[in-house]
Amino acid sequence: MIGDDLEYVAAVQMASIILAAGHDNGTIYFELSNDNGVTTDTLGNGASRAAIADGDAQQPAISVLFTGEILVSLTRGTVVITYLSSDWGESWTAIDQVV
């Protein structure tokens, strides 16, 4: 099941596709499912999840923009950092920081 290997999972659903972000051992990861979360799909590089960035053991926020890009916001100390993926979670770029 999607996210079962993560803590503090946040998810968003689009039809039968579920996108999830969660914490594991100091890192926030992204996972994808195309079957309503029953299984975790393999990403283009063959992995079942992609590391977004180091983050605190708190629930991240995840959203999909109308452009198809994915946003994940996470906390690191007293800073909230938002990451953007334009390739369905294969790679992530920090776009801002709120202190």
Secondary structure, DSSP 8 states (H G I E B T S, - for coil): -TTTT-EEEEEEEETTEEEEEEEETTEEEEEEESSTTSS----TTS-S-EEEEE--SS--EEEE-TTS-EEEEEEETTEEEEEEESSTTS--EEEEEE-
